[in-house]
Amino acid sequence: MKLSVLSSSTRLVAASAVVLATLGLLSATAEAAGAGAPTTSSVLTSAKSAIGKQTSVHLVLTSKSSSTAVEEHIKADLEKTSGIETISVGSDTAILKLTPNYAYLSGNSSGLTKLFGLTSAEVNKIHGHWVSFKAGTSQYKDLAASLTVSSVASVLPAAKGTKLHTATPPAKKWYTLKWETAATSSEPALANTLILSAIGATLPVQETSTAPGGGKETVALSKWGEHVLVSAPAAGSTIPFSNLSS
């Protein structure tokens, strides 16, 4: 599921801003680019490799459409096989948890219906419980794809059409990538900027997407490698998703 920068649809992970932790990793950029200057391709290759080595990350996303004053907010802590995320769009709220055996969903009535498409009848059966999705089901797989640290790699653009700008002076700690996304039937054209660390591991620092009409999305990531404890709800407070349709 994805939370669109310019709509009220749900997105569980898309774009990024990273406050880097000191992880003691060698720069993959130097390895990819050799002694020469880094290129768009070498920076992206290094970033993909660096993200793949991470065990966890903290994510904060803010999105505002040009057509509404309602802002969308996501906060998440993602690990390799677990994660927790809170979503709010105006008064609509939801919480997601992922463990190796189950995924869980909770929220207020409007959050469950508007953000996740549950029917009013299904929400009435929940009665304040967490909805559980067993590992191996399609629902679990969808949530796992966006509630784990590996999903952060989706912020990286294709090398084609992306331009690498010089590191920011005077400290030269960052690389800046810029590219444009063409308009589609559901999204306007977007101007995108991704900032990555130029020191140590080549990890994303910030990604911002803006639309001509003023819509904007920013994602920030931090606390790389810090352990995240995701506890499952008490057994008595959960209800299997399959029970909602019975």
CORMOSUL-V79568 format. One record per helix or strand. SS is the DSSP state (alpha for helix, beta for strand). FROM is the first residue (numbers start at 1). TO is the last residue. If there is no record, write none. Layout:
SS|FROM|TO / SS|FROM|TO
This chain:
beta|3|3 / beta|10|10 / beta|17|19 / alpha|28|33 / alpha|40|52 / beta|56|64 / beta|71|79 / beta|83|89 / beta|92|98 / beta|102|107 / alpha|109|115 / alpha|120|126 / beta|130|134 / alpha|138|146 / beta|148|148 / alpha|149|155 / beta|163|165 / beta|174|181 / beta|190|197 / beta|204|211 / beta|216|222 / alpha|235|237 / beta|238|240 / alpha|241|244
